[in-house]
């Protein structure tokens, strides 16, 4: 796979620098949420679409699949953040898994009966381990809403499974300003809804034109 098809170390360094150094060193920037009086990230249900068989091509870039020349359709998002404990200390070596629907609202999962289109170039699942400063990063697309039952449409969201040697958190990340958020039966169960929300920011000149940046910290008990 060519360099432009993966999140290379050079590209990730550019992302960090583009975010004003908040991912590199020093105190946690307010952009990454709850540094004063840490609030644990609320748990959410895993849902039915965690991968049955994980893809061979497991990495932090969901927008390309090894061996396929195309790229995923939809709004490209660079998802960056830190995993921390309640004291605000970073947790290096944490395994972060994400999975999500594509830009049409369908999961790459055999049990998803949504008639929406599959995207042959969208992985749907990604995995990354946090670095020495607890940082993780993914390149993905913004998922679309999808129907669950009559009167219930899930808002755009990304599932997370975060694992350390002593902690496990399953949760979901939502996007600010989505009108379906407050109507969602799962989002409404969160103890702290704000801990599950991220805002999308425009890219800097170091990121591809038209992409967006989502900065979201995860706080473990």
N, C-alpha and C positions, 0 to 999 in steps of 0.2 A: 504494500500500500504506500502511496506517495506521501511526502511530508505534509502536503496541504490537506490530506484526508484524515489526519489525526491531530489531537492536541499535543503538539511537541513541547518539550521543555522550554524552547525559545518562545513559543506562542504563549505558554502559561506565564512565563516571566513578563512578557509584554502586557498580558492581562493584569498582572499584579501592579506593574508600574502605572498602567492606565488608570487604575482605581486609586491613584494618589498615594500608593505605598501602604494602604491599609492591610494588604495581605502579606506584607514582607516582614515587618518588625514593629516594635514599639507598642504603645497602649492600643487597646481595641478601639477602633473608630466608631462614633455613634451610628454610622451607616449600618453597622452590623448589630445593632439592637442593644440588648439589655445589660450593658456593662456595670451599671450601678444597681445593686439589688437584683441579682440574677433571678430570672423567672424560668422554671423548667419548661421546655417545649412540651406542649400538650400531646398526649397519645391520641391516635386515631386508629380505626379498624384497618386491618391489612387489606380487606377486600378480596374478591375472588380471582384477581388476575395477576397475582404474583407468579412469575414464570414456572411452568411445569418442568421444562427443560431449559436451562440457561444457555444462551448462545455461546458458540465457540469463541466468537470475537467479543471478548469481554474487556471493555475499556471505558474511558470517560467521555467518549464521543459517540452520541446516539444518532448523529446525522448522516453517518456513512456506515456501510457494512463491508467487511473485508471481502474482496473478490467481486464486488459490484461497482460499476463505474458512476452510478448516479448519486445524488444527494437527496436527503429527506425534504419533503415539501413543508412549507410553513415558515413562521416567524422564528428565526434563529435566536436562541437565548444562551448567553454565557452565565451559568449558575455557579456562584462562588460564595464561600463562607467559611466559618470555623465551627468545630465541635469543641465545646467547653464544658466544664463542670460548674457547680453552683457558686464556686469562688471565682469564676471567670478565668480559670487556668485552662490552657489548651490541652486537648487530649490527642497526642500523636498516635499514629498506628491504628486509628479507629476505622473500621470497615463501613463505608457508606454505599448503600445500594439504592438505586432509584428505578422506578418503572412507571409508565404512563401511557395514556392514549395518544394517538397521532393527531395530526392537524385536522383530521376528519371526525375525530371522536371515537376511534376504535383502537382496541388493544391488539397487540400481536400475541394472541392467546387463543387456544382452541375452544375455550368456553365462552368467548365473547360472541354473542349472537346479533350484535348490532349490525344492520345491513350497510352501514357506512363503509367506505372504501378502505382497503388496506394499502399502506404505502410500502412498496417492496424495498425501498431504500431507507426505511426507518427501523432502527434496532428495537426501540421500545424498552430497553433495559440497559443500565450502565452501572459500573462499579468503580470505586476509587478508595484508596486508603489515605487518611490524613497524613500530612507531613509533620515535621518536628514542631511546627507552630499550630497544629490542629487544623490546617487548612485543607479544604476539598474544592474541587472545581469540575464542572461538567459542561459540555457543549450539547445542547439539545434544541428542541423546538417547543413553542408554546402549544400545549394540548388544547383541543377543542372541547366544548361541553358535549355531553351525551345523555340520552334518555335512560332512566332506570325503570320507571313504571309510569303509569298514567298520573300526570300531575307532578312528576319529580324528574327534573333534569339536573344532573350534577354539573357544578361549575368547573372551569378549568382547574386542574390540580395535578400535582406530582407526588407519587408515593415515595416514602423513604423508609428504609430499614437500616438502623444505625447500631453497630455492634462493637462493644469493647470486651475485655476479658471479664468484666463484672456487670456490665449494663447492656440492656437491649431496649431500643426505642423503635416502635413502629408508628409512623405518623404520616401526615399529608401536608403539603405546602400549597397555599392558595395565593391568588394574585389580587392585589388591592384594586378596588374600584369595580369589581365584577358584580353585577346586580344579582346574580344567582347565589352568591355566597350566603347571604342571610336567609335565603330560602332553603338552603341545603340541610337535609336531615342529619347528615354526618358532621358537617362543620358546626352545627348548632350544639353538638354534644361536647365540644371542646371546653375544658376548664378555663383556658386563657386563649381566646380567639386571636388576639393580637400576636401571640407567639407563632402563629401559623401563616401569617401574612407577609408577603414580600412585595416590594414596589419595583417596577421595571424602569430602568434608567437608560437614556440614550448612550450609544457607544462613543468612545473616544476615537481619535484618529488612528490609534494602534489596532483597533478592531475592525472587522469587516463592515463596510457600509450597510446600513439597514438592520444590523443586529441590535440586540438589547442586552442589558446586564441586570441580573437579579442577584442581589446580595442578601443572604439569609443565614443567620447563625442558628445552631442547634445547641441547646443547653440540656445536659443529662443530669439526672439525679445522682 
